[in-house]
Amino acid sequence: MTKEKNWEAIAASPKFQALVRRKKRVLSGLMLFSVAYYFLLPLGAAYASDLFSRQVWGPLNVGLVFALSEFVVAWSVAVIYSRIANREFDAMAAQIVAEAEGR
C-alpha cells in the first residue's frame, strides 16, 4: 500500500521551486532562440532578398537552404532539451520524489 503524498508541501518545497525555475529558464531560452531563428526567414526574404536569391547549387538558393535549416534547428532544440532534461531535471525530480516518500 502506498502512502498518500502531500502535493501542497511538494509544490512549496525549495527543491521543487528550483526545478520549476530551471525548467522555465531552459525552455524560455530555447523558445526565444527558435522563434528568433524562425522569423529570420521572412525578414531575410523581405530585407535581404539579394542574399536569399543567390544560387548555391543548381536551383537551390540561400533562401531554400535557410528554410530547410529550420528543420535542423527544430530537431537540435529538441535534442538539447532532452539532454538537459535527462541530465538535470530527472535527477532533481527523483530527489524530490525520494524526499516525498521519506527515503
N, C-alpha and C positions, 0 to 999 in steps of 0.2 A: 504494500500500500504506500503510495507516495504522499508526502506531506504537502499541503497547500502552501503556495508561495505568497508572500506579501508583496504584490506588484507595486503598490504605492511606495513601499520602502525601497524596492529595487530602483524604481524610476527616480527617486530622490537621492540615491546614493551618489557620492562624488565620482566613483569609477564609471557608473553608467552615464553620468553627465559628461565626463571626459570622452567617453566613447562617442556620444552623440555629437559633441563639438568637433571631434577629429573627423568623423564621417561628413559632417556639414562642410568643413574646411576642404577636404579632399574633393567631394562632389562639386562644390562651388567652383573650385579651381578648374577641374576638368570640364565642367559645363561652360564656364566662361571662355576657356580656350577653344572648345569645339564650336561654340556659337560664333566667336570672332573669326575662326577659320572658315566657317560656313559662309559668313557674309562677305568674306574677301572675294568670293567668286562673282557675285553680282556687282560688287563695287569695282572689281578689276575689269569685268566686262564693260562696265559703263565708263570708267575713267581711264583705263589703260588698254583700250581696245587695240592699239598698235602692238603692244606686247602680247596680248591674248590671241591675236590673229596670226602671230608669227608661226610659220611652219616648223615643226620639229622633225617629222619623218612622214613622207607621203601626205595623205590627207589629215594627218594628226597635227593639231596645233597646240600651243601653250594652254589655251583655254580648256580644251578637252583633257589634256594631261592634268591640269589643275582640278577639273571636275572629277576625274577618276581618282585623284588623290584624296578626295573627300571620303571615299570608302576606306582607304588605308588609315586615315586619321580616325574614323569612327571605330574601326577594329582596334587600333592602337589604344584609344581611350578605354575601350572595354578591357583590354589585356592589362593595362596599367591599373585600372580599378580592381580587377580581380586579384592581381598580385598583392596590392596593398591590403585588400580585404582578407585574403588568405593569411598574410603575414601578420597584420596588426589587429584587425577587427575581430577575427575569430579567436585570437588569443585573449583579447580583452573581454570578449563575451563569455568565453569559457571560465575566466576568472570570476566574472560576475555571477555566473550560474553556480560555480562551486561555493562561493560565499553565501549565496541564497539558499543552497541546500545544506549549509552548515559544515562543509568539508574543510 
